[in-house]
Amino acid sequence: MKKRIKQIIILEIVSLICCISVLAKQHNNTVKYTVIPDSQETDLSKSIKRGEEIYTDFCMQCHLPDGKGTPKVFPPLAGSDWLTNKREKSIHSIKYGLNGPITVNGETYNSAMTSLGLEDEEIADVMNYIMNSWGNKQSKMVTVEEVKAVQR
């Protein structure tokens, strides 16, 4: 058990170093956002805005600012077939963590993702953000009720 914990810690440190390296290279790239006047904001756009903050605080260090992940270490969220085709499993992985191999866009990833300790509303918001960013587009909003219904 201690050996597995040490392996996870080492993997996290290595991935953090990789992420910092990628972020340094991407420093000159800019991301453009469309500003929606408050009077025109929908529930989805408000959720996406809140989800962006959660993503920045909890997810960006592994999945990167552009959602492309770290090759062979952390899967991409941008254009992710796993994210869009396995909606409930995606919610489950944020809510409870994820262990074991998954295949995203034909590439196998076998890194551990710990539970982030987010509330159901925060999970819905970050799901709405990632499912509507970097070319992803979902017409059905993830709701708090949908997140609550996902059990272990």
C-alpha positions in Angstrom: 0.0 0.0 0.0 2.8 2.4 0.9 4.6 1.6 -2.3 1.4 2.5 -4.3 1.0 5.8 -2.5 4.7 6.6 -3.3 4.1 5.8 -6.9 1.0 8.0 -7.1 2.9 10.9 -5.4 5.8 10.5 -7.8 3.4 10.4 -10.8 1.7 13.6 -9.5 5.1 15.4 -9.2 6.2 14.3 -12.6 2.9 15.4 -14.1 3.0 18.7 -12.4 6.5 19.3 -13.8 5.2 18.3 -17.3 2.3 20.7 -16.9 4.5 23.6 -15.8 6.7 22.9 -18.9 3.7 22.9 -21.2 2.2 26.0 -19.6 5.5 27.8 -20.0 5.6 27.0 -23.7 1.9 28.1 -24.2 2.4 31.3 -22.3 2.3 33.4 -25.5 -1.0 31.8 -26.6 -4.2 33.7 -25.7 -7.7 32.4 -25.2 -10.6 34.5 -26.5 -13.9 34.5 -24.7 -17.2 35.9 -25.8 -18.7 38.3 -23.2 -22.4 37.9 -22.8 -24.3 40.8 -21.3 -25.8 39.9 -17.9 -29.3 40.5 -19.3 -28.8 37.8 -21.9 -27.1 35.2 -19.7 -28.8 31.9 -19.6 -28.6 29.3 -16.8 -26.1 27.4 -19.0 -23.9 30.4 -19.6 -23.9 31.3 -15.8 -23.0 27.6 -15.0 -20.2 27.7 -17.6 -18.8 30.9 -16.1 -18.8 29.3 -12.6 -17.4 26.1 -14.0 -14.5 27.9 -15.6 -13.3 29.1 -12.2 -13.6 25.6 -10.8 -11.7 24.2 -13.8 -8.9 26.8 -13.2 -8.7 25.9 -9.5 -9.0 22.1 -9.7 -8.5 20.7 -13.2 -6.2 22.9 -15.2 -2.9 21.7 -13.6 -3.4 18.2 -15.2 -5.7 18.9 -18.2 -4.1 22.2 -19.1 -5.6 25.6 -20.0 -6.5 24.4 -23.5 -8.0 21.1 -22.2 -5.6 19.1 -24.3 -4.2 17.2 -21.3 -0.7 15.7 -21.1 0.0 13.1 -23.7 0.2 9.6 -22.3 -0.4 10.9 -18.7 -3.6 12.9 -18.4 -6.3 12.6 -21.1 -7.6 15.5 -23.2 -10.9 17.0 -22.4 -10.8 19.0 -25.7 -12.5 17.0 -28.4 -12.8 14.0 -26.0 -15.0 11.1 -27.2 -14.9 9.7 -23.7 -16.3 12.9 -22.2 -19.1 13.2 -24.6 -20.0 9.5 -25.0 -19.7 8.6 -21.3 -21.5 11.5 -19.6 -22.4 9.6 -16.5 -18.9 8.1 -16.1 -17.5 11.6 -16.6 -19.6 13.0 -13.8 -18.7 9.9 -11.7 -15.0 10.5 -12.2 -15.2 14.1 -11.0 -17.4 13.2 -8.1 -15.6 10.1 -6.8 -12.3 10.0 -8.7 -11.1 7.6 -11.3 -8.7 4.7 -11.2 -7.7 2.3 -13.9 -7.3 2.5 -17.7 -9.6 4.5 -19.9 -9.4 5.0 -23.7 -9.8 8.6 -25.0 -9.8 9.2 -28.7 -8.1 5.9 -29.3 -5.3 6.5 -26.7 -5.2 4.5 -23.4 -4.6 6.4 -20.2 -4.0 4.8 -16.8 -3.4 7.6 -14.3 -5.3 8.0 -11.1 -7.6 11.0 -10.5 -8.6 11.6 -6.9 -12.0 12.8 -5.8 -11.8 16.6 -5.9 -14.3 17.1 -3.0 -16.6 19.3 -5.0 -20.2 19.9 -4.2 -22.8 18.6 -6.7 -23.5 22.1 -8.0 -19.7 22.7 -8.6 -19.5 19.3 -10.5 -22.5 20.3 -12.7 -20.8 23.7 -13.4 -17.4 22.3 -14.3 -19.0 19.6 -16.4 -21.0 22.3 -18.3 -17.7 24.3 -18.8 -15.7 21.4 -20.1 -18.5 20.1 -22.2 -18.9 23.5 -23.9 -15.2 24.5 -24.3 -12.4 23.8 -26.8 -14.7 22.6 -29.5 -16.9 20.5 -27.3 -20.6 21.3 -27.6 -23.4 19.8 -25.6 -27.0 20.9 -26.0 -28.2 19.2 -22.8 -27.1 21.1 -19.7 -25.7 19.0 -16.8 -28.0 19.7 -13.8 -27.4 19.3 -10.0 -30.1 16.7 -10.0 -28.2 14.7 -12.7 -25.1 14.9 -10.6 -26.9 13.8 -7.4 -28.3 10.8 -9.2 -24.8 9.5 -9.9 -23.9 7.1 -7.1 -20.8 4.9 -6.4 
